[in-house]
Amino acid sequence: MKKKQIAILGSTGSIGTQALEVIKEHSDLYEVYCLTANNKVELLAEQAHQFKPAAIVIANEQRYDELKELMSDLPDVKVYAGKQALDEIVEAAPIDMVLTAMVGFAGLSPTIHAIKARKAIALANKETLVVAGELILQLAQQYHTPILPVDSEHSAIFQSLVGEDDNPIEKILLTASGGPFRNFTMEQLETVTKADALRHPTWDMGAKITIDSATMMNKGFEVIEAKWLFGVDARQIQVLVHPQSIVHSAVQFHDGAVKAQLGVPDMRLPIQYAFSFPQRLSLSGDRLDLFTSQKLEFFEPNLKKFRCLALAFEAIDRGGNMPCIVNAANEIVNRGFLDDKCGFLQMADIIAETMQRATYDKNPSYDTYIASDAEARRIATELMNK
């Protein structure tokens, strides 16, 4: 049987490295066609030496010569650089599936190119749907391209819907760990540091998404993503803070039945399910033991403490390019917090002010998204540097 050829956008990040573990475990079924990274040339070269893909791409063109030198002993692996190379590599004929694990707005363009090339999408870059959900869904329908969710929550919803055909969804129950500051007071939040925020209680993720989890902006983005993926109104999506991270999300149907997907926190499972759907393959690792998981708790999120989640809901209500504006401002303040340029609570203040100042467009095009992203980044940067 022909091995499925997989392109991994963002192979050096948390999702990318775990995807490579899945491919290694099932090397009889999957093969890496290309790997990409933004800056981590050493790790990208190391991965390329192990998996020997047809091509690798470093987005930062200034690192090209360094990567080329590291790959000099493997001349059969093509080495490219730059954003255009990312767009072009996903169109390569042998590719069967593209795992979009890049961080942020940068994932939008190559995802669009992959969809237009009719490649199955394993979607781990939630910002793609946050920024341009309507456009992405239109393109996926036009080019008959499947989009399979990789986020643990959206994979759980997807798994809960398998076999339900067109049975109406009454409610989506989207779980959130609550991050490291779930029980903090507003006064405590005023002085938290990036080191505090990076200590996630249940998941091992990259820095950007870990900070977004601490502010709960990540959950707001996941609400937007779920709205587009599953065709529901945002008011049908309920966020539940679930500190144990065992119930990854659930679906409530019109008859009151609730179906959920449970498991230990392990991102390899949703990654593998996206690769193998509709089949389930064996996967090494821990198993859920409900005897030791003695309690499963659920709480309502505090929207005053975690204002970023409230801002995400506001962006959904306004629609148009507002989620794009929120995403751009969030990328700026997230980086700013990691660089000690703004405080934890200040992030939400800057995002809210950017939402007020940026140009609103109710019916955006792709060009609008590009312009909105640039404008919101400029505004947020100016506000942060005041």
FIGUNU-530446 format. One line per 8 residues: their letters; for each residue x negated, y negated, z of C-alpha. Coordinates in nm, 4 decimals. Layout:
BEGIN
a> X:Y:Z | ...
//
This chain:
BEGIN
mkkkqiai> 0.0000:0.0000:0.0000 | -0.1263:-0.3454:-0.0926 | -0.2363:-0.5485:0.2073 | -0.0467:-0.8711:0.2725 | -0.2757:-1.1658:0.1935 | -0.2512:-1.4331:0.4630 | -0.3768:-1.7913:0.4626 | -0.4293:-1.9416:0.8081
lgstgsig> -0.4168:-2.3207:0.8286 | -0.5860:-2.4072:1.1561 | -0.7682:-2.0805:1.2171 | -0.9920:-2.2185:1.4932 | -0.7044:-2.3263:1.7177 | -0.5152:-2.1209:1.9749 | -0.2550:-1.9861:1.7298 | -0.5104:-1.9273:1.4556
tqalevik> -0.7498:-1.7279:1.6722 | -0.4649:-1.5124:1.8066 | -0.3370:-1.4564:1.4529 | -0.6797:-1.3212:1.3632 | -0.6523:-1.0802:1.6570 | -0.3242:-0.9532:1.5122 | -0.4794:-0.9133:1.1679 | -0.7765:-0.7287:1.3172
ehsdlyev> -0.5429:-0.4915:1.5044 | -0.3511:-0.4201:1.1827 | -0.6313:-0.4411:0.9277 | -0.4598:-0.1680:0.7264 | -0.1668:-0.4032:0.6606 | -0.3080:-0.7571:0.6562 | -0.6034:-0.9334:0.5039 | -0.7254:-1.2906:0.5406
ycltannk> -0.7277:-1.4774:0.2101 | -0.8378:-1.8146:0.3425 | -0.9159:-1.9910:0.6690 | -0.9103:-2.3648:0.7384 | -1.0176:-2.5933:1.0198 | -1.0464:-2.9645:1.0852 | -1.3861:-3.0002:1.2540 | -1.5006:-2.6739:1.4150
vellaeqa> -1.7492:-2.5641:1.1503 | -1.9394:-2.3185:1.3697 | -1.6285:-2.1228:1.4700 | -1.4893:-2.1377:1.1164 | -1.8153:-1.9948:0.9797 | -1.8148:-1.7264:1.2493 | -1.4586:-1.6274:1.1568 | -1.5491:-1.6224:0.7881
hqfkpaai> -1.8423:-1.3896:0.8548 | -1.6145:-1.1527:1.0442 | -1.3123:-1.1509:0.8106 | -1.4796:-1.2396:0.4783 | -1.1929:-1.4351:0.3215 | -1.1936:-1.5454:-0.0406 | -1.2197:-1.9095:0.0658 | -1.2536:-2.1445:0.3621
vianeqry> -1.1702:-2.5155:0.3903 | -1.2978:-2.7781:0.6330 | -1.0615:-3.0772:0.6355 | -1.3319:-3.3193:0.7497 | -1.5362:-3.3716:0.4343 | -1.8324:-3.4995:0.6377 | -1.8827:-3.1480:0.7746 | -1.8942:-2.9828:0.4301
delkelms> -2.2736:-2.9625:0.3922 | -2.3081:-2.8198:0.7425 | -2.0467:-2.5534:0.6689 | -2.1980:-2.4756:0.3297 | -2.5334:-2.4142:0.4976 | -2.3777:-2.1845:0.7585 | -2.2159:-1.9843:0.4771 | -2.5239:-1.9632:0.2538
dlpdvkvy> -2.5642:-1.5911:0.3224 | -2.2089:-1.5183:0.1986 | -2.1967:-1.6653:-0.1539 | -1.8748:-1.4800:-0.2387 | -1.6797:-1.6908:0.0125 | -1.5847:-2.0179:-0.1574 | -1.6290:-2.3283:0.0585 | -1.4133:-2.6381:0.0102
agkqalde> -1.3511:-2.9618:0.1992 | -1.0906:-3.2358:0.2250 | -0.7165:-3.2780:0.2486 | -0.6619:-3.2147:-0.1224 | -0.8415:-2.8822:-0.0919 | -0.5954:-2.7826:0.1840 | -0.3040:-2.8607:-0.0475 | -0.4576:-2.6676:-0.3336
iveaapid> -0.5784:-2.3568:-0.1509 | -0.2282:-2.2626:-0.0282 | -0.1160:-2.2414:-0.3914 | -0.3650:-1.9628:-0.4740 | -0.1873:-1.6783:-0.6543 | -0.2954:-1.3869:-0.4281 | -0.1532:-1.5448:-0.1096 | 0.1648:-1.3815:0.0248
mvltamvg> 0.2102:-1.5815:0.3458 | 0.0804:-1.9089:0.4880 | 0.0534:-1.9453:0.8654 | 0.0776:-2.3198:0.9322 | -0.1047:-2.3567:1.2623 | -0.2517:-2.7024:1.2045 | -0.1795:-2.9621:1.4710 | 0.0380:-3.2648:1.4028
faglspti> 0.1481:-3.4592:1.0963 | -0.1487:-3.3256:0.8972 | 0.0384:-2.9963:0.8528 | 0.3209:-3.1517:0.6490 | 0.1561:-3.1859:0.3075 | -0.0023:-2.8378:0.2814 | 0.3229:-2.6822:0.4053 | 0.5147:-2.8574:0.1269
haikarka> 0.2603:-2.7354:-0.1293 | 0.2898:-2.3793:0.0047 | 0.6694:-2.3908:-0.0154 | 0.6588:-2.5163:-0.3735 | 0.4189:-2.2317:-0.4549 | 0.6838:-1.9932:-0.3141 | 0.4650:-1.8635:-0.0315 | 0.6397:-1.7259:0.2765
ialanket> 0.5826:-1.9657:0.5663 | 0.4994:-1.8538:0.9205 | 0.5682:-2.1860:1.0891 | 0.3646:-2.2756:1.3963 | 0.3307:-2.6462:1.3116 | 0.6532:-2.7797:1.4657 | 0.5723:-3.1361:1.3600 | 0.6533:-3.0386:1.0002
lvvageli> 1.0217:-2.9980:1.0890 | 1.0183:-3.2799:1.3439 | 0.8948:-3.5280:1.0847 | 1.0750:-3.4054:0.7727 | 1.3161:-3.1281:0.8666 | 1.5825:-3.2119:0.6094 | 1.3279:-3.2348:0.3266 | 1.1550:-2.9086:0.4250
lqlaqqyh> 1.4848:-2.7189:0.4422 | 1.5896:-2.8548:0.1015 | 1.2590:-2.7479:-0.0532 | 1.2721:-2.4037:0.1091 | 1.6183:-2.3505:-0.0371 | 1.5187:-2.4859:-0.3766 | 1.2105:-2.2638:-0.4045 | 1.3652:-1.9626:-0.2264
tpilpvds> 1.0900:-1.9697:0.0336 | 1.1458:-1.7980:0.3712 | 1.0435:-1.9884:0.6851 | 0.9706:-1.7590:0.9805 | 0.9264:-1.9282:1.3199 | 0.6124:-1.8640:1.5239 | 0.6800:-2.0826:1.8299 | 0.7665:-1.8396:2.1086
ehsaifqs> 1.1017:-2.0094:2.1740 | 1.2124:-2.0210:1.8113 | 1.0928:-1.6677:1.7493 | 1.3028:-1.5613:2.0489 | 1.6092:-1.7345:1.9023 | 1.5377:-1.5792:1.5621 | 1.5029:-1.2333:1.7177 | 1.8294:-1.2826:1.9081
lvgeddnp> 2.0080:-1.3670:1.5822 | 1.8839:-1.0654:1.3855 | 2.1817:-0.8421:1.3096 | 2.4363:-1.1099:1.3952 | 2.4946:-1.2043:1.0297 | 2.7217:-1.5107:1.0247 | 2.8531:-1.4840:1.3809 | 2.8912:-1.8460:1.5004
iekillta> 2.6466:-1.9856:1.7543 | 2.8113:-2.1606:2.0460 | 2.4908:-2.2669:2.2162 | 2.1143:-2.2231:2.1963 | 1.9422:-2.1905:2.5339 | 1.5920:-2.3264:2.4806 | 1.3635:-2.2446:2.7702 | 1.0759:-2.4593:2.8973
sggpfrnf> 0.8123:-2.3759:3.1546 | 0.8356:-2.7241:3.3016 | 0.4592:-2.7633:3.2723 | 0.2211:-2.8364:3.5602 | 0.4193:-3.1346:3.6951 | 0.7643:-2.9806:3.7322 | 0.7815:-3.0509:4.1055 | 0.5908:-3.3806:4.1060
tmeqletv> 0.7516:-3.7069:4.2175 | 0.7384:-4.0226:4.0054 | 0.4788:-4.1586:4.2464 | 0.2611:-3.8507:4.1972 | 0.2968:-3.8741:3.8185 | 0.1500:-4.2258:3.8245 | -0.1924:-4.0896:3.9182 | -0.2186:-3.7532:3.7410
tkadalrh> -0.5271:-3.6990:3.5267 | -0.5860:-3.5186:3.1988 | -0.7557:-3.2382:3.3957 | -0.4335:-3.1971:3.5946 | -0.2231:-3.1995:3.2772 | -0.4417:-2.9421:3.1014 | -0.3803:-2.6820:3.3748 | -0.0716:-2.5186:3.2274
ptwdmgak> 0.0798:-2.2660:3.4688 | 0.1713:-1.9914:3.2200 | 0.0412:-2.0554:2.8657 | -0.3104:-2.0909:2.7239 | -0.2793:-2.3467:2.4456 | -0.4771:-2.6197:2.2717 | -0.5218:-2.9585:2.4390 | -0.2646:-3.1473:2.2294
itidsatm> 0.0232:-2.9085:2.2850 | -0.0697:-2.8644:2.6522 | -0.0362:-3.2398:2.7106 | 0.2906:-3.2396:2.5148 | 0.4106:-2.9611:2.7421 | 0.3183:-3.1635:3.0503 | 0.5240:-3.4631:2.9258 | 0.7959:-3.2276:2.7884
mnkgfevi> 0.7709:-3.4020:2.4505 | 0.6854:-3.0574:2.3180 | 1.0300:-2.9383:2.4262 | 1.1912:-3.2372:2.2614 | 1.0159:-3.1494:1.9379 | 1.1329:-2.7901:1.9759 | 1.4929:-2.9104:2.0041 | 1.4501:-3.0918:1.6708
eakwlfgv> 1.2853:-2.7852:1.5182 | 1.5677:-2.5585:1.6392 | 1.8301:-2.7942:1.4960 | 1.6827:-2.7518:1.1472 | 1.5809:-2.3865:1.1673 | 1.9162:-2.2608:1.2921 | 2.1567:-2.5156:1.1474 | 2.3092:-2.6330:1.4746
darqiqvl> 2.3904:-2.9733:1.6155 | 2.1453:-3.0973:1.8785 | 2.4352:-3.1058:2.1275 | 2.4534:-2.7271:2.0951 | 2.0966:-2.6935:2.2257 | 2.0514:-2.6790:2.6024 | 1.7057:-2.7066:2.7558 | 1.6493:-2.4863:3.0610
vhpqsivh> 1.3378:-2.5187:3.2751 | 1.2263:-2.1609:3.3391 | 0.8948:-2.1595:3.5314 | 0.8270:-1.7852:3.4920 | 0.8148:-1.8060:3.1073 | 0.9670:-1.4571:3.0788 | 1.2925:-1.5452:2.8975 | 1.1551:-1.7088:2.5847
savqfhdg> 1.4969:-1.8399:2.4744 | 1.8508:-1.7165:2.4163 | 2.1607:-1.7568:2.2025 | 2.5169:-1.7820:2.3318 | 2.7886:-1.6730:2.0878 | 3.1551:-1.7725:2.0610 | 3.2675:-1.4728:2.2626 | 3.0478:-1.5803:2.5539
avkaqlgv> 2.7842:-1.3114:2.5006 | 2.4257:-1.4235:2.5508 | 2.1335:-1.2511:2.3778 | 1.7808:-1.3307:2.4901 | 1.4283:-1.2182:2.4094 | 1.2095:-1.1459:2.7105 | 0.8433:-1.0622:2.7379 | 0.5145:-1.1540:2.9004
pdmrlpiq> 0.3656:-1.4849:2.7783 | 0.1679:-1.3648:2.4733 | 0.1713:-1.5644:2.1500 | 0.0483:-1.2658:1.9513 | 0.3993:-1.1167:1.9643 | 0.5803:-1.3986:1.7769 | 0.2862:-1.4304:1.5382 | 0.2980:-1.0605:1.4575
yafsfpqr> 0.6779:-1.0602:1.4257 | 0.6560:-1.3379:1.1660 | 0.3952:-1.1349:0.9764 | 0.5858:-0.8056:0.9916 | 0.9557:-0.9057:0.9854 | 1.1888:-0.7186:0.9650 | 0.9650:-0.4423:1.1016 | 0.8230:-0.4258:1.4530
lslsgdrl> 0.4658:-0.3025:1.4785 | 0.2791:-0.1741:1.7814 | 0.0917:-0.4405:1.9758 | -0.1716:-0.3902:2.2437 | -0.1486:-0.5858:2.5658 | 0.0557:-0.6176:2.8826 | 0.4191:-0.5143:2.9030 | 0.6972:-0.6853:3.0952
dlftsqkl> 0.7603:-0.5190:3.4315 | 1.0917:-0.6422:3.5682 | 1.0189:-0.4781:3.9038 | 0.7238:-0.7095:3.9635 | 0.8972:-1.0111:3.8037 | 1.1231:-1.0395:4.1044 | 1.3007:-1.3625:4.0144 | 1.3939:-1.5539:3.7027
effepnlk> 1.4764:-1.9174:3.7778 | 1.6457:-2.1802:3.5612 | 1.6756:-2.5542:3.6263 | 1.8005:-2.8604:3.4436 | 1.5186:-3.0858:3.3177 | 1.4763:-3.4223:3.4898 | 1.5032:-3.6755:3.2068 | 1.3978:-3.9656:3.4282
kfrclala> 1.0705:-3.8021:3.5259 | 1.0157:-3.6565:3.1797 | 1.1257:-3.9497:2.9689 | 0.9598:-3.8130:2.6551 | 1.2260:-3.5424:2.6347 | 1.4964:-3.8102:2.6567 | 1.3236:-4.0079:2.3794 | 1.3213:-3.7004:2.1570
feaidrgg> 1.6982:-3.6611:2.2047 | 1.7398:-4.0307:2.1203 | 1.5379:-3.9774:1.8022 | 1.7644:-3.6862:1.7047 | 2.0739:-3.8987:1.7584 | 1.9406:-4.1802:1.5406 | 1.8107:-3.9432:1.2735 | 1.6489:-4.0713:0.9555
nmpcivna> 1.2785:-4.1420:1.0027 | 1.3040:-4.1907:1.3812 | 1.1679:-3.8430:1.4691 | 0.8748:-3.9188:1.2364 | 0.8124:-4.2453:1.4243 | 0.8272:-4.0671:1.7608 | 0.5871:-3.7968:1.6426 | 0.3321:-4.0502:1.5154
aneivnrg> 0.3451:-4.2567:1.8348 | 0.3159:-3.9403:2.0423 | 0.0058:-3.8254:1.8536 | -0.1567:-4.1598:1.9309 | -0.0738:-4.1643:2.3036 | -0.1503:-3.7960:2.3449 | -0.5000:-3.8572:2.2104 | -0.5210:-4.1762:2.4135
flddkcgf> -0.4392:-3.9932:2.7362 | -0.7037:-3.7308:2.6594 | -0.9523:-4.0149:2.5948 | -0.8572:-4.1954:2.9196 | -0.7089:-4.4911:2.7306 | -0.3619:-4.4720:2.8829 | -0.1886:-4.3234:3.1847 | 0.0517:-4.0304:3.1953
lqmadiia> 0.3711:-4.2354:3.2411 | 0.2469:-4.5036:3.0015 | 0.2731:-4.2557:2.7131 | 0.6541:-4.2654:2.7187 | 0.6538:-4.6462:2.7508 | 0.4435:-4.6838:2.4359 | 0.6542:-4.4345:2.2403 | 0.9759:-4.6145:2.3394
etmqraty> 0.8351:-4.9542:2.2390 | 0.7140:-4.8120:1.9072 | 1.0637:-4.6799:1.8401 | 1.1948:-5.0344:1.8857 | 0.9359:-5.2025:1.6640 | 0.8906:-4.9574:1.3743 | 1.0954:-4.9882:1.0567 | 1.4006:-4.7627:1.0690
dknpsydt> 1.5210:-4.5848:0.7536 | 1.8384:-4.3781:0.7699 | 1.7724:-4.1934:0.4415 | 1.3945:-4.1442:0.4179 | 1.2007:-3.9956:0.1279 | 0.8604:-3.8260:0.1478 | 0.6946:-4.1629:0.0785 | 0.8966:-4.3134:0.3642
yiasdaea> 0.7592:-4.0505:0.6014 | 0.4034:-4.1332:0.4968 | 0.4629:-4.5064:0.5466 | 0.6500:-4.4575:0.8758 | 0.3739:-4.2390:1.0145 | 0.1101:-4.5006:0.9321 | 0.3175:-4.7905:1.0687 | 0.4054:-4.6125:1.3945
rriatelm> 0.0426:-4.5140:1.4520 | -0.0660:-4.8752:1.4049 | 0.1995:-5.0075:1.6441 | 0.1289:-4.7445:1.9107 | -0.2453:-4.8079:1.8879 | -0.1949:-5.1824:1.9298 | 0.0324:-5.1270:2.2318 | -0.2136:-4.8847:2.3901
nk> -0.5065:-5.1239:2.3444 | -0.3300:-5.4252:2.4993
//
